[in-house]
Amino acid sequence: MKISTLRTYAREAAKFRGHVMSKFEGGLHRQSSYCIFCNMHMYVVANPLPNDIFVSGEAIALCCSGKEKT
């Protein structure tokens, strides 16, 4: 799967959880980003190992705890 597609999926999932993510950093096959409010990370891997997944991280699984809810 393309890394750009994975980044889009990851950003949408993190946004749903209330995160505001930084720009992705890393290489061609593995990149990471973090929430600017709570510092939770997320990772995308273009070619994961058989026992790994494409998109992972706390920002994907948990709601943002670093900003005030209005």
PDB file of N, CA, C, O and CB in Angstrom:
ATOM      1  N   MET A   1       0.843  -1.170   0.000  1.00  0.00           N
ATOM      2  CA  MET A   1       0.000   0.000   0.000  1.00  0.00           C
ATOM      3  C   MET A   1       0.892   1.238   0.000  1.00  0.00           C
ATOM      4  O   MET A   1       1.968   1.230   0.599  1.00  0.00           O
ATOM      5  CB  MET A   1      -0.961  -0.005   1.217  1.00  0.00           C
ATOM      6  N   LYS A   2       0.451   2.296  -0.666  1.00  0.00           N
ATOM      7  CA  LYS A   2       1.233   3.531  -0.743  1.00  0.00           C
ATOM      8  C   LYS A   2       1.292   4.236   0.603  1.00  0.00           C
ATOM      9  O   LYS A   2       0.314   4.245   1.351  1.00  0.00           O
ATOM     10  CB  LYS A   2       0.643   4.468  -1.794  1.00  0.00           C
ATOM     11  N   ILE A   3       2.432   4.821   0.906  1.00  0.00           N
ATOM     12  CA  ILE A   3       2.620   5.524   2.173  1.00  0.00           C
ATOM     13  C   ILE A   3       1.708   6.743   2.253  1.00  0.00           C
ATOM     14  O   ILE A   3       1.242   7.082   3.341  1.00  0.00           O
ATOM     15  CB  ILE A   3       4.086   5.946   2.342  1.00  0.00           C
ATOM     16  N   SER A   4       1.443   7.407   1.140  1.00  0.00           N
ATOM     17  CA  SER A   4       0.563   8.586   1.153  1.00  0.00           C
ATOM     18  C   SER A   4      -0.874   8.198   1.509  1.00  0.00           C
ATOM     19  O   SER A   4      -1.559   8.939   2.214  1.00  0.00           O
ATOM     20  CB  SER A   4       0.592   9.296  -0.218  1.00  0.00           C
ATOM     21  N   THR A   5      -1.328   7.052   1.030  1.00  0.00           N
ATOM     22  CA  THR A   5      -2.665   6.556   1.375  1.00  0.00           C
ATOM     23  C   THR A   5      -2.733   6.210   2.856  1.00  0.00           C
ATOM     24  O   THR A   5      -3.718   6.523   3.526  1.00  0.00           O
ATOM     25  CB  THR A   5      -3.028   5.321   0.522  1.00  0.00           C
ATOM     26  N   LEU A   6      -1.703   5.575   3.358  1.00  0.00           N
ATOM     27  CA  LEU A   6      -1.659   5.222   4.777  1.00  0.00           C
ATOM     28  C   LEU A   6      -1.653   6.466   5.665  1.00  0.00           C
ATOM     29  O   LEU A   6      -2.302   6.487   6.711  1.00  0.00           O
ATOM     30  CB  LEU A   6      -0.426   4.367   5.070  1.00  0.00           C
ATOM     31  N   ARG A   7      -0.926   7.497   5.252  1.00  0.00           N
ATOM     32  CA  ARG A   7      -0.912   8.741   6.027  1.00  0.00           C
ATOM     33  C   ARG A   7      -2.297   9.365   6.085  1.00  0.00           C
ATOM     34  O   ARG A   7      -2.699   9.886   7.125  1.00  0.00           O
ATOM     35  CB  ARG A   7       0.085   9.737   5.426  1.00  0.00           C
ATOM     36  N   THR A   8      -3.026   9.318   4.982  1.00  0.00           N
ATOM     37  CA  THR A   8      -4.387   9.855   4.950  1.00  0.00           C
ATOM     38  C   THR A   8      -5.289   9.092   5.902  1.00  0.00           C
ATOM     39  O   THR A   8      -6.027   9.704   6.674  1.00  0.00           O
ATOM     40  CB  THR A   8      -4.957   9.801   3.529  1.00  0.00           C
ATOM     41  N   TYR A   9      -5.245   7.761   5.861  1.00  0.00           N
ATOM     42  CA  TYR A   9      -6.044   6.946   6.781  1.00  0.00           C
ATOM     43  C   TYR A   9      -5.698   7.247   8.234  1.00  0.00           C
ATOM     44  O   TYR A   9      -6.589   7.383   9.072  1.00  0.00           O
ATOM     45  CB  TYR A   9      -5.834   5.458   6.495  1.00  0.00           C
ATOM     46  N   ALA A  10      -4.414   7.350   8.531  1.00  0.00           N
ATOM     47  CA  ALA A  10      -3.970   7.596   9.899  1.00  0.00           C
ATOM     48  C   ALA A  10      -4.415   8.964  10.391  1.00  0.00           C
ATOM     49  O   ALA A  10      -4.873   9.094  11.526  1.00  0.00           O
ATOM     50  CB  ALA A  10      -2.457   7.476   9.992  1.00  0.00           C
ATOM     51  N   ARG A  11      -4.284   9.986   9.553  1.00  0.00           N
ATOM     52  CA  ARG A  11      -4.712  11.334   9.941  1.00  0.00           C
ATOM     53  C   ARG A  11      -6.207  11.388  10.228  1.00  0.00           C
ATOM     54  O   ARG A  11      -6.632  12.030  11.189  1.00  0.00           O
ATOM     55  CB  ARG A  11      -4.360  12.337   8.847  1.00  0.00           C
ATOM     56  N   GLU A  12      -7.009  10.717   9.398  1.00  0.00           N
ATOM     57  CA  GLU A  12      -8.454  10.687   9.611  1.00  0.00           C
ATOM     58  C   GLU A  12      -8.806   9.992  10.923  1.00  0.00           C
ATOM     59  O   GLU A  12      -9.673  10.460  11.660  1.00  0.00           O
ATOM     60  CB  GLU A  12      -9.149   9.985   8.442  1.00  0.00           C
ATOM     61  N   ALA A  13      -8.145   8.892  11.213  1.00  0.00           N
ATOM     62  CA  ALA A  13      -8.410   8.158  12.455  1.00  0.00           C
ATOM     63  C   ALA A  13      -8.017   8.992  13.672  1.00  0.00           C
ATOM     64  O   ALA A  13      -8.749   9.021  14.661  1.00  0.00           O
ATOM     65  CB  ALA A  13      -7.650   6.818  12.464  1.00  0.00           C
ATOM     66  N   ALA A  14      -6.874   9.669  13.612  1.00  0.00           N
ATOM     67  CA  ALA A  14      -6.421  10.499  14.727  1.00  0.00           C
ATOM     68  C   ALA A  14      -7.329  11.717  14.908  1.00  0.00           C
ATOM     69  O   ALA A  14      -7.625  12.109  16.037  1.00  0.00           O
ATOM     70  CB  ALA A  14      -4.969  10.949  14.503  1.00  0.00           C
ATOM     71  N   LYS A  15      -7.767  12.310  13.808  1.00  0.00           N
ATOM     72  CA  LYS A  15      -8.670  13.457  13.881  1.00  0.00           C
ATOM     73  C   LYS A  15      -9.991  13.056  14.533  1.00  0.00           C
ATOM     74  O   LYS A  15     -10.551  13.822  15.317  1.00  0.00           O
ATOM     75  CB  LYS A  15      -8.922  14.038  12.477  1.00  0.00           C
ATOM     76  N   PHE A  16     -10.490  11.865  14.216  1.00  0.00           N
ATOM     77  CA  PHE A  16     -11.713  11.358  14.825  1.00  0.00           C
ATOM     78  C   PHE A  16     -11.571  11.265  16.341  1.00  0.00           C
ATOM     79  O   PHE A  16     -12.547  11.453  17.068  1.00  0.00           O
ATOM     80  CB  PHE A  16     -12.069   9.988  14.242  1.00  0.00           C
ATOM     81  N   ARG A  17     -10.368  10.977  16.820  1.00  0.00           N
ATOM     82  CA  ARG A  17     -10.086  10.869  18.255  1.00  0.00           C
ATOM     83  C   ARG A  17      -9.774  12.223  18.897  1.00  0.00           C
ATOM     84  O   ARG A  17      -9.521  12.288  20.099  1.00  0.00           O
ATOM     85  CB  ARG A  17      -8.922   9.919  18.482  1.00  0.00           C
ATOM     86  N   GLY A  18      -9.789  13.303  18.111  1.00  0.00           N
ATOM     87  CA  GLY A  18      -9.577  14.641  18.655  1.00  0.00           C
ATOM     88  C   GLY A  18      -8.153  15.135  18.624  1.00  0.00           C
ATOM     89  O   GLY A  18      -7.857  16.170  19.221  1.00  0.00           O
ATOM     90  N   HIS A  19      -7.257  14.436  17.950  1.00  0.00           N
ATOM     91  CA  HIS A  19      -5.845  14.823  17.892  1.00  0.00           C
ATOM     92  C   HIS A  19      -5.588  15.843  16.791  1.00  0.00           C
ATOM     93  O   HIS A  19      -6.280  15.872  15.773  1.00  0.00           O
ATOM     94  CB  HIS A  19      -4.968  13.593  17.674  1.00  0.00           C
ATOM     95  N   VAL A  20      -4.583  16.674  17.016  1.00  0.00           N
ATOM     96  CA  VAL A  20      -4.047  17.572  15.990  1.00  0.00           C
ATOM     97  C   VAL A  20      -2.612  17.118  15.776  1.00  0.00           C
ATOM     98  O   VAL A  20      -1.746  17.348  16.620  1.00  0.00           O
ATOM     99  CB  VAL A  20      -4.135  19.118  16.414  1.00  0.00           C
ATOM    100  N   MET A  21      -2.369  16.473  14.643  1.00  0.00           N
ATOM    101  CA  MET A  21      -1.094  15.805  14.411  1.00  0.00           C
ATOM    102  C   MET A  21      -0.075  16.700  13.728  1.00  0.00           C
ATOM    103  O   MET A  21      -0.426  17.584  12.946  1.00  0.00           O
ATOM    104  CB  MET A  21      -1.308  14.571  13.587  1.00  0.00           C
ATOM    105  N   SER A  22       1.193  16.454  14.037  1.00  0.00           N
ATOM    106  CA  SER A  22       2.307  17.143  13.392  1.00  0.00           C
ATOM    107  C   SER A  22       2.520  16.549  12.003  1.00  0.00           C
ATOM    108  O   SER A  22       1.838  15.605  11.605  1.00  0.00           O
ATOM    109  CB  SER A  22       3.605  17.034  14.248  1.00  0.00           C
ATOM    110  N   LYS A  23       3.471  17.115  11.280  1.00  0.00           N
ATOM    111  CA  LYS A  23       3.835  16.553   9.977  1.00  0.00           C
ATOM    112  C   LYS A  23       4.506  15.200  10.182  1.00  0.00           C
ATOM    113  O   LYS A  23       5.151  14.962  11.203  1.00  0.00           O
ATOM    114  CB  LYS A  23       4.774  17.517   9.193  1.00  0.00           C
ATOM    115  N   PHE A  24       4.343  14.320   9.200  1.00  0.00           N
ATOM    116  CA  PHE A  24       4.983  13.012   9.263  1.00  0.00           C
ATOM    117  C   PHE A  24       6.482  13.153   9.050  1.00  0.00           C
ATOM    118  O   PHE A  24       6.935  13.958   8.237  1.00  0.00           O
ATOM    119  CB  PHE A  24       4.380  12.060   8.218  1.00  0.00           C
ATOM    120  N   GLU A  25       7.246  12.356   9.795  1.00  0.00           N
ATOM    121  CA  GLU A  25       8.702  12.324   9.663  1.00  0.00           C
ATOM    122  C   GLU A  25       9.130  10.881   9.488  1.00  0.00           C
ATOM    123  O   GLU A  25       8.459   9.966   9.966  1.00  0.00           O
ATOM    124  CB  GLU A  25       9.406  12.971  10.899  1.00  0.00           C
ATOM    125  N   GLY A  26      10.232  10.679   8.813  1.00  0.00           N
ATOM    126  CA  GLY A  26      10.757   9.335   8.661  1.00  0.00           C
ATOM    127  C   GLY A  26      11.174   9.057   7.232  1.00  0.00           C
ATOM    128  O   GLY A  26      11.330   9.966   6.416  1.00  0.00           O
ATOM    129  N   GLY A  27      11.351   7.778   6.953  1.00  0.00           N
ATOM    130  CA  GLY A  27      11.839   7.348   5.650  1.00  0.00           C
ATOM    131  C   GLY A  27      10.736   7.052   4.656  1.00  0.00           C
ATOM    132  O   GLY A  27       9.596   7.487   4.820  1.00  0.00           O
ATOM    133  N   LEU A  28      11.088   6.310   3.631  1.00  0.00           N
ATOM    134  CA  LEU A  28      10.148   5.985   2.566  1.00  0.00           C
ATOM    135  C   LEU A  28       9.144   4.910   2.952  1.00  0.00           C
ATOM    136  O   LEU A  28       8.046   4.866   2.398  1.00  0.00           O
ATOM    137  CB  LEU A  28      10.896   5.547   1.353  1.00  0.00           C
ATOM    138  N   HIS A  29       9.503   4.042   3.893  1.00  0.00           N
ATOM    139  CA  HIS A  29       8.647   2.911   4.215  1.00  0.00           C
ATOM    140  C   HIS A  29       8.037   2.967   5.602  1.00  0.00           C
ATOM    141  O   HIS A  29       7.064   2.263   5.872  1.00  0.00           O
ATOM    142  CB  HIS A  29       9.415   1.660   4.078  1.00  0.00           C
ATOM    143  N   ARG A  30       8.588   3.792   6.496  1.00  0.00           N
ATOM    144  CA  ARG A  30       8.051   3.914   7.862  1.00  0.00           C
ATOM    145  C   ARG A  30       8.102   5.380   8.269  1.00  0.00           C
ATOM    146  O   ARG A  30       9.156   6.014   8.218  1.00  0.00           O
ATOM    147  CB  ARG A  30       8.857   3.023   8.879  1.00  0.00           C
ATOM    148  N   GLN A  31       6.944   5.914   8.678  1.00  0.00           N
ATOM    149  CA  GLN A  31       6.870   7.309   9.089  1.00  0.00           C
ATOM    150  C   GLN A  31       6.060   7.422  10.372  1.00  0.00           C
ATOM    151  O   GLN A  31       5.247   6.553  10.689  1.00  0.00           O
ATOM    152  CB  GLN A  31       6.251   8.178   7.976  1.00  0.00           C
ATOM    153  N   SER A  32       6.293   8.505  11.102  1.00  0.00           N
ATOM    154  CA  SER A  32       5.574   8.717  12.357  1.00  0.00           C
ATOM    155  C   SER A  32       5.153  10.174  12.483  1.00  0.00           C
ATOM    156  O   SER A  32       5.690  11.062  11.822  1.00  0.00           O
ATOM    157  CB  SER A  32       6.443   8.305  13.560  1.00  0.00           C
ATOM    158  N   SER A  33       4.166  10.388  13.359  1.00  0.00           N
ATOM    159  CA  SER A  33       3.652  11.716  13.648  1.00  0.00           C
ATOM    160  C   SER A  33       3.205  11.717  15.104  1.00  0.00           C
ATOM    161  O   SER A  33       2.984  10.652  15.682  1.00  0.00           O
ATOM    162  CB  SER A  33       2.476  12.109  12.680  1.00  0.00           C
ATOM    163  N   TYR A  34       3.068  12.905  15.708  1.00  0.00           N
ATOM    164  CA  TYR A  34       2.629  12.991  17.096  1.00  0.00           C
ATOM    165  C   TYR A  34       1.604  14.119  17.234  1.00  0.00           C
ATOM    166  O   TYR A  34       1.583  15.053  16.433  1.00  0.00           O
ATOM    167  CB  TYR A  34       3.840  13.223  18.046  1.00  0.00           C
ATOM    168  N   CYS A  35       0.768  14.021  18.245  1.00  0.00           N
ATOM    169  CA  CYS A  35      -0.236  15.043  18.542  1.00  0.00           C
ATOM    170  C   CYS A  35       0.458  16.226  19.215  1.00  0.00           C
ATOM    171  O   CYS A  35       1.242  16.039  20.146  1.00  0.00           O
ATOM    172  CB  CYS A  35      -1.377  14.471  19.452  1.00  0.00           C
ATOM    173  N   ILE A  36       0.176  17.428  18.753  1.00  0.00           N
ATOM    174  CA  ILE A  36       0.834  18.609  19.315  1.00  0.00           C
ATOM    175  C   ILE A  36       0.284  18.968  20.696  1.00  0.00           C
ATOM    176  O   ILE A  36       0.893  19.769  21.404  1.00  0.00           O
ATOM    177  CB  ILE A  36       0.672  19.796  18.372  1.00  0.00           C
ATOM    178  N   PHE A  37      -0.855  18.392  21.095  1.00  0.00           N
ATOM    179  CA  PHE A  37      -1.429  18.675  22.411  1.00  0.00           C
ATOM    180  C   PHE A  37      -1.050  17.632  23.459  1.00  0.00           C
ATOM    181  O   PHE A  37      -0.663  17.997  24.569  1.00  0.00           O
ATOM    182  CB  PHE A  37      -2.932  18.758  22.305  1.00  0.00           C
ATOM    183  N   CYS A  38      -1.150  16.354  23.136  1.00  0.00           N
ATOM    184  CA  CYS A  38      -0.941  15.306  24.146  1.00  0.00           C
ATOM    185  C   CYS A  38       0.302  14.451  23.899  1.00  0.00           C
ATOM    186  O   CYS A  38       0.652  13.620  24.737  1.00  0.00           O
ATOM    187  CB  CYS A  38      -2.149  14.412  24.199  1.00  0.00           C
ATOM    188  N   ASN A  39       0.973  14.643  22.759  1.00  0.00           N
ATOM    189  CA  ASN A  39       2.214  13.956  22.428  1.00  0.00           C
ATOM    190  C   ASN A  39       2.054  12.452  22.159  1.00  0.00           C
ATOM    191  O   ASN A  39       3.044  11.720  22.182  1.00  0.00           O
ATOM    192  CB  ASN A  39       3.188  14.153  23.538  1.00  0.00           C
ATOM    193  N   MET A  40       0.833  11.983  21.906  1.00  0.00           N
ATOM    194  CA  MET A  40       0.660  10.581  21.507  1.00  0.00           C
ATOM    195  C   MET A  40       1.128  10.426  20.065  1.00  0.00           C
ATOM    196  O   MET A  40       0.947  11.328  19.247  1.00  0.00           O
ATOM    197  CB  MET A  40      -0.832  10.121  21.662  1.00  0.00           C
ATOM    198  N   HIS A  41       1.728   9.283  19.759  1.00  0.00           N
ATOM    199  CA  HIS A  41       2.286   9.027  18.443  1.00  0.00           C
ATOM    200  C   HIS A  41       1.410   8.089  17.617  1.00  0.00           C
ATOM    201  O   HIS A  41       0.575   7.353  18.143  1.00  0.00           O
ATOM    202  CB  HIS A  41       3.673   8.449  18.578  1.00  0.00           C
ATOM    203  N   MET A  42       1.633   8.144  16.304  1.00  0.00           N
ATOM    204  CA  MET A  42       1.072   7.148  15.391  1.00  0.00           C
ATOM    205  C   MET A  42       2.129   6.838  14.336  1.00  0.00           C
ATOM    206  O   MET A  42       2.989   7.665  14.032  1.00  0.00           O
ATOM    207  CB  MET A  42      -0.266   7.657  14.727  1.00  0.00           C
ATOM    208  N   TYR A  43       2.047   5.646  13.796  1.00  0.00           N
ATOM    209  CA  TYR A  43       3.051   5.156  12.844  1.00  0.00           C
ATOM    210  C   TYR A  43       2.360   4.558  11.624  1.00  0.00           C
ATOM    211  O   TYR A  43       1.297   3.949  11.737  1.00  0.00           O
ATOM    212  CB  TYR A  43       3.979   4.104  13.511  1.00  0.00           C
ATOM    213  N   VAL A  44       2.971   4.738  10.466  1.00  0.00           N
ATOM    214  CA  VAL A  44       2.517   4.077   9.247  1.00  0.00           C
ATOM    215  C   VAL A  44       3.702   3.326   8.651  1.00  0.00           C
ATOM    216  O   VAL A  44       4.824   3.833   8.620  1.00  0.00           O
ATOM    217  CB  VAL A  44       1.923   5.108   8.220  1.00  0.00           C
ATOM    218  N   VAL A  45       3.439   2.120   8.184  1.00  0.00           N
ATOM    219  CA  VAL A  45       4.471   1.255   7.615  1.00  0.00           C
ATOM    220  C   VAL A  45       3.976   0.771   6.258  1.00  0.00           C
ATOM    221  O   VAL A  45       2.942   0.109   6.175  1.00  0.00           O
ATOM    222  CB  VAL A  45       4.800   0.044   8.567  1.00  0.00           C
ATOM    223  N   ALA A  46       4.701   1.094   5.201  1.00  0.00           N
ATOM    224  CA  ALA A  46       4.267   0.753   3.847  1.00  0.00           C
ATOM    225  C   ALA A  46       4.352  -0.747   3.570  1.00  0.00           C
ATOM    226  O   ALA A  46       3.475  -1.304   2.909  1.00  0.00           O
ATOM    227  CB  ALA A  46       5.102   1.507   2.832  1.00  0.00           C
ATOM    228  N   ASN A  47       5.385  -1.395   4.062  1.00  0.00           N
ATOM    229  CA  ASN A  47       5.574  -2.830   3.830  1.00  0.00           C
ATOM    230  C   ASN A  47       5.803  -3.537   5.160  1.00  0.00           C
ATOM    231  O   ASN A  47       6.936  -3.893   5.488  1.00  0.00           O
ATOM    232  CB  ASN A  47       6.764  -3.085   2.864  1.00  0.00           C
ATOM    233  N   PRO A  48       4.729  -3.743   5.932  1.00  0.00           N
ATOM    234  CA  PRO A  48       4.921  -4.357   7.249  1.00  0.00           C
ATOM    235  C   PRO A  48       5.303  -5.829   7.158  1.00  0.00           C
ATOM    236  O   PRO A  48       5.025  -6.504   6.167  1.00  0.00           O
ATOM    237  CB  PRO A  48       3.661  -4.214   8.073  1.00  0.00           C
ATOM    238  N   LEU A  49       5.941  -6.302   8.205  1.00  0.00           N
ATOM    239  CA  LEU A  49       6.247  -7.721   8.307  1.00  0.00           C
ATOM    240  C   LEU A  49       4.938  -8.503   8.432  1.00  0.00           C
ATOM    241  O   LEU A  49       3.900  -7.906   8.719  1.00  0.00           O
ATOM    242  CB  LEU A  49       7.187  -8.005   9.521  1.00  0.00           C
ATOM    243  N   PRO A  50       4.959  -9.810   8.226  1.00  0.00           N
ATOM    244  CA  PRO A  50       3.721 -10.593   8.306  1.00  0.00           C
ATOM    245  C   PRO A  50       2.981 -10.462   9.639  1.00  0.00           C
ATOM    246  O   PRO A  50       1.757 -10.586   9.675  1.00  0.00           O
ATOM    247  CB  PRO A  50       4.032 -12.036   8.063  1.00  0.00           C
ATOM    248  N   ASN A  51       3.692 -10.217  10.714  1.00  0.00           N
ATOM    249  CA  ASN A  51       3.037 -10.091  12.013  1.00  0.00           C
ATOM    250  C   ASN A  51       2.873  -8.637  12.449  1.00  0.00           C
ATOM    251  O   ASN A  51       2.621  -8.385  13.627  1.00  0.00           O
ATOM    252  CB  ASN A  51       3.822 -10.848  13.059  1.00  0.00           C
ATOM    253  N   ASP A  52       3.006  -7.676  11.540  1.00  0.00           N
ATOM    254  CA  ASP A  52       2.892  -6.251  11.824  1.00  0.00           C
ATOM    255  C   ASP A  52       1.654  -5.694  11.117  1.00  0.00           C
ATOM    256  O   ASP A  52       1.012  -6.399  10.337  1.00  0.00           O
ATOM    257  CB  ASP A  52       4.177  -5.492  11.377  1.00  0.00           C
ATOM    258  N   ILE A  53       1.317  -4.415  11.392  1.00  0.00           N
ATOM    259  CA  ILE A  53       0.162  -3.789  10.748  1.00  0.00           C
ATOM    260  C   ILE A  53       0.588  -2.497  10.058  1.00  0.00           C
ATOM    261  O   ILE A  53       1.663  -1.963  10.331  1.00  0.00           O
ATOM    262  CB  ILE A  53      -0.958  -3.507  11.780  1.00  0.00           C
ATOM    263  N   PHE A  54      -0.264  -1.998   9.159  1.00  0.00           N
ATOM    264  CA  PHE A  54       0.046  -0.813   8.373  1.00  0.00           C
ATOM    265  C   PHE A  54       0.026   0.469   9.207  1.00  0.00           C
ATOM    266  O   PHE A  54       0.930   1.295   9.092  1.00  0.00           O
ATOM    267  CB  PHE A  54      -0.931  -0.690   7.230  1.00  0.00           C
ATOM    268  N   VAL A  55      -1.003   0.638  10.049  1.00  0.00           N
ATOM    269  CA  VAL A  55      -1.203   1.864  10.824  1.00  0.00           C
ATOM    270  C   VAL A  55      -1.344   1.488  12.292  1.00  0.00           C
ATOM    271  O   VAL A  55      -2.131   0.606  12.634  1.00  0.00           O
ATOM    272  CB  VAL A  55      -2.459   2.656  10.325  1.00  0.00           C
ATOM    273  N   SER A  56      -0.575   2.162  13.174  1.00  0.00           N
ATOM    274  CA  SER A  56      -0.647   1.831  14.596  1.00  0.00           C
ATOM    275  C   SER A  56      -0.292   3.045  15.433  1.00  0.00           C
ATOM    276  O   SER A  56       0.132   4.076  14.909  1.00  0.00           O
ATOM    277  CB  SER A  56       0.288   0.657  14.933  1.00  0.00           C
ATOM    278  N   GLY A  57      -0.470   2.911  16.743  1.00  0.00           N
ATOM    279  CA  GLY A  57      -0.069   3.953  17.674  1.00  0.00           C
ATOM    280  C   GLY A  57      -1.174   4.378  18.616  1.00  0.00           C
ATOM    281  O   GLY A  57      -2.353   4.107  18.384  1.00  0.00           O
ATOM    282  N   GLU A  58      -0.771   5.051  19.685  1.00  0.00           N
ATOM    283  CA  GLU A  58      -1.718   5.521  20.689  1.00  0.00           C
ATOM    284  C   GLU A  58      -2.703   6.535  20.118  1.00  0.00           C
ATOM    285  O   GLU A  58      -3.875   6.530  20.496  1.00  0.00           O
ATOM    286  CB  GLU A  58      -0.975   6.131  21.858  1.00  0.00           C
ATOM    287  N   ALA A  59      -2.252   7.403  19.216  1.00  0.00           N
ATOM    288  CA  ALA A  59      -3.128   8.427  18.648  1.00  0.00           C
ATOM    289  C   ALA A  59      -4.250   7.818  17.805  1.00  0.00           C
ATOM    290  O   ALA A  59      -5.284   8.452  17.596  1.00  0.00           O
ATOM    291  CB  ALA A  59      -2.315   9.397  17.800  1.00  0.00           C
ATOM    292  N   ILE A  60      -4.050   6.601  17.325  1.00  0.00           N
ATOM    293  CA  ILE A  60      -5.085   5.914  16.551  1.00  0.00           C
ATOM    294  C   ILE A  60      -6.105   5.279  17.493  1.00  0.00           C
ATOM    295  O   ILE A  60      -7.292   5.221  17.175  1.00  0.00           O
ATOM    296  CB  ILE A  60      -4.458   4.839  15.626  1.00  0.00           C
ATOM    297  N   ALA A  61      -5.650   4.807  18.643  1.00  0.00           N
ATOM    298  CA  ALA A  61      -6.495   4.017  19.538  1.00  0.00           C
ATOM    299  C   ALA A  61      -7.146   4.800  20.669  1.00  0.00           C
ATOM    300  O   ALA A  61      -8.209   4.406  21.148  1.00  0.00           O
ATOM    301  CB  ALA A  61      -5.693   2.928  20.121  1.00  0.00           C
ATOM    302  N   LEU A  62      -6.531   5.911  21.113  1.00  0.00           N
ATOM    303  CA  LEU A  62      -7.007   6.629  22.284  1.00  0.00           C
ATOM    304  C   LEU A  62      -7.391   8.072  21.951  1.00  0.00           C
ATOM    305  O   LEU A  62      -6.838   8.671  21.028  1.00  0.00           O
ATOM    306  CB  LEU A  62      -5.946   6.610  23.369  1.00  0.00           C
ATOM    307  N   CYS A  63      -8.332   8.619  22.702  1.00  0.00           N
ATOM    308  CA  CYS A  63      -8.744  10.012  22.509  1.00  0.00           C
ATOM    309  C   CYS A  63      -7.688  10.967  23.070  1.00  0.00           C
ATOM    310  O   CYS A  63      -6.936  10.617  23.979  1.00  0.00           O
ATOM    311  CB  CYS A  63     -10.111  10.270  23.182  1.00  0.00           C
ATOM    312  N   CYS A  64      -7.647  12.171  22.516  1.00  0.00           N
ATOM    313  CA  CYS A  64      -6.689  13.179  22.946  1.00  0.00           C
ATOM    314  C   CYS A  64      -7.002  13.615  24.365  1.00  0.00           C
ATOM    315  O   CYS A  64      -8.150  13.896  24.709  1.00  0.00           O
ATOM    316  CB  CYS A  64      -6.700  14.388  21.995  1.00  0.00           C
ATOM    317  N   SER A  65      -5.968  13.666  25.175  1.00  0.00           N
ATOM    318  CA  SER A  65      -6.125  14.066  26.577  1.00  0.00           C
ATOM    319  C   SER A  65      -5.442  15.390  26.875  1.00  0.00           C
ATOM    320  O   SER A  65      -5.383  15.799  28.034  1.00  0.00           O
ATOM    321  CB  SER A  65      -5.571  12.992  27.492  1.00  0.00           C
ATOM    322  N   GLY A  66      -4.930  16.062  25.868  1.00  0.00           N
ATOM    323  CA  GLY A  66      -4.124  17.246  26.109  1.00  0.00           C
ATOM    324  C   GLY A  66      -4.801  18.570  25.854  1.00  0.00           C
ATOM    325  O   GLY A  66      -4.203  19.609  26.135  1.00  0.00           O
ATOM    326  N   LYS A  67      -6.022  18.594  25.334  1.00  0.00           N
ATOM    327  CA  LYS A  67      -6.659  19.880  25.093  1.00  0.00           C
ATOM    328  C   LYS A  67      -8.028  19.921  25.764  1.00  0.00           C
ATOM    329  O   LYS A  67      -8.650  18.889  26.014  1.00  0.00           O
ATOM    330  CB  LYS A  67      -6.790  20.148  23.582  1.00  0.00           C
ATOM    331  N   GLU A  68      -8.470  21.123  26.042  1.00  0.00           N
ATOM    332  CA  GLU A  68      -9.755  21.331  26.703  1.00  0.00           C
ATOM    333  C   GLU A  68     -10.891  20.992  25.752  1.00  0.00           C
ATOM    334  O   GLU A  68     -10.844  21.338  24.571  1.00  0.00           O
ATOM    335  CB  GLU A  68      -9.886  22.782  27.202  1.00  0.00           C
ATOM    336  N   LYS A  69     -11.897  20.323  26.257  1.00  0.00           N
ATOM    337  CA  LYS A  69     -13.090  20.022  25.473  1.00  0.00           C
ATOM    338  C   LYS A  69     -14.091  21.163  25.664  1.00  0.00           C
ATOM    339  O   LYS A  69     -14.397  21.546  26.793  1.00  0.00           O
ATOM    340  CB  LYS A  69     -13.714  18.644  25.893  1.00  0.00           C
ATOM    341  N   THR A  70     -14.591  21.695  24.564  1.00  0.00           N
ATOM    342  CA  THR A  70     -15.567  22.784  24.660  1.00  0.00           C
ATOM    343  C   THR A  70     -16.949  22.322  24.305  1.00  0.00           C
ATOM    344  O   THR A  70     -17.891  23.115  24.335  1.00  0.00           O
ATOM    345  CB  THR A  70     -15.174  23.930  23.767  1.00  0.00           C
TER     346      THR A  70
END
